[in-house]
């Protein structure tokens, strides 16, 4: 019984001492982003604007860095790093190294049970809205290696701000 309690304490404490997820590459989630600081623009497959940035801190696995921001308040809601690989095996090898580095700082990564790819994530134990997701993506070349720091509360704020912007364009007198 004492042994089981000791093991449970150790397992539960692995994330207690993990760092807060505040951002990556010298960028912080929630900071105000000046669109003028973007070095380029792109879009996600769903049409969301990606602002390319040159962060102050880089990791060799990623060649491009992006932020997604809220449309009115310009708060950074997601920070991405993306790299391309010739094959999935080399991507997965580097994913394993990055996972070890991140686990030392943020705690144990989890593979979602519903995921059929290499995606893994860790959540901030002090702020459940904050996650880091890492994955190798693609069945055709090039294979993309992603890291995403995200805040789901700021993603929700972004949707609300988008709706407000669209509502301002419409005549509400007919309602």
N, C-alpha and C positions, 0 to 999 in steps of 0.2 A: 504494500500500500504506500509506504513512504517513498519507495523507488518510483512508483507511478506518479505521485505528486511532484517529485523532483523533476521527472522528465517533462511533465506538463508545464511546469514553471519555465524550464529552459526553452521549450517550444514556443510558449507564449511570449517570452521575453525577446525573441529574435527580432521582432519589429518594434519593440518598445524603445530601443535605443537608436532606431533608424532616424536619419535626417529628414527634415521636412522637404517636400518637393516644392521648390521655389522656381525652378527653371533650369536651363542648361545653356552652355556655350557663352556664358556671361550675360545672358538675357533672362529677365524675370517675368514670370506670368503675373498679369495684373498691372504691370507698368504701362504707362501711356507711350504709344509708338507714333512717331512722326512719320507720316507716309513719305515725306521728302527724304527720309533716311534709307528708303528701299533702293536697292541697286538693280532691281528688276521685278517683273510681275509674272504670275502664272495663275492657273486656275486648277482646282481639284476637278475630278470627274463629275462632281455634283454642282460645279459652277462657283464654288467659294473662291474668293480672291486670296492668293498666296503672295505675300510680299517677300521677295528675296532680300537677304541681309548678309553682311559680312561681319560675323560675330567676333568679339574680342578673344574668345577661346574656341579652339577647334579640335576635333578628333579626326585622325587620319582616315577613318572609314567613310566619312561623309564629305562630299564635294559641293553640295548645295545646302543652304540653310534658309528656312522660311519661317515667317510668323503669320498667324491668322489673328485678326483683330476684330473687336466689336465695331460695327459700322458707324456709330455715333460718338461713343466715348473713346474709341481707339485704344482700348485696353488689350494687351496681348493675352489671348486666350489659349493659343497653342503655339508650340515651338517645335519645328521639324528639322531633322537632319536626314539627308538622302544621299546614298552612294549607289553606284552601279557595279555589278559583277558579271563576269563572263559565265559563271556557273553557280548553281545553288550550293554546292559543297563548300566552295571558298567563302560564300556569304555566310553560311551556317557556322563555319569555323570562327569567323570574326564576330558573329552574333554571340557565340559561347564566351569569347574573351570579354566582350562588352558587358554581357550579363554578369560575369564574375566581378568586374569593376563596379557596376551599378549596385549589385547586391551588398558589397562592402559598405556602400554609402546609404542605401535606401531599404535594405532588407530583401527577403526572398521573393523572387519572381514566380508567377503562377502561369501555367498554361491553361487557358480557358477550355473547359470540357467540350464546348460546342465548336471549337476551332479545329479545322483540318490542316492548317498551315503551321508555320513556325512561330506564330504570334505568342508573346509572353508579356505579362504586365506586372507592375507593382503599384500598390495604392499607398498614399500617405496615411499613416496611422493617426495623424492629428487632424487631417482634412480629407474626408472621403471623396471630395469632389476632384482631387488631384491624383493623376495617374501618370505613369511612364509606360509606353508601349514600345516594344522592339519587335521587328519581324523582317524576314526575308520574303519578298513577294515576287511572284511571277513564275509562269510556266514556260515562257519564251524568253530569249535573250534580248536585252540585258536583264539580269535579275536585280531587283532594287532592294536595298537594305535601308530600312526606316527606323528612326527613333522619333517618338512623339511625346512631348510633355504636354499634358492637357488639363484643363480645369472645366469640368462639366457645368458648374454654376455660371461661368463666363460664357460657355457655349449657349446656355439657356438665355442669358442676357443678350447675346448676339441675335438670337432668333426674335426676341422681343423687340430689339432696336430695329431690326429689318422690317418687322410688321408695322412699327410706328412710322418708319420712313415711307412705306407703301401707303399707309393710311393717310398721311399728310398730302399725298398726291391726288387723293380722291375727294370728290364732293360728298360730304356726309349729310347734306341738307335733305336728301331723299330718304334718309333713314328714320 
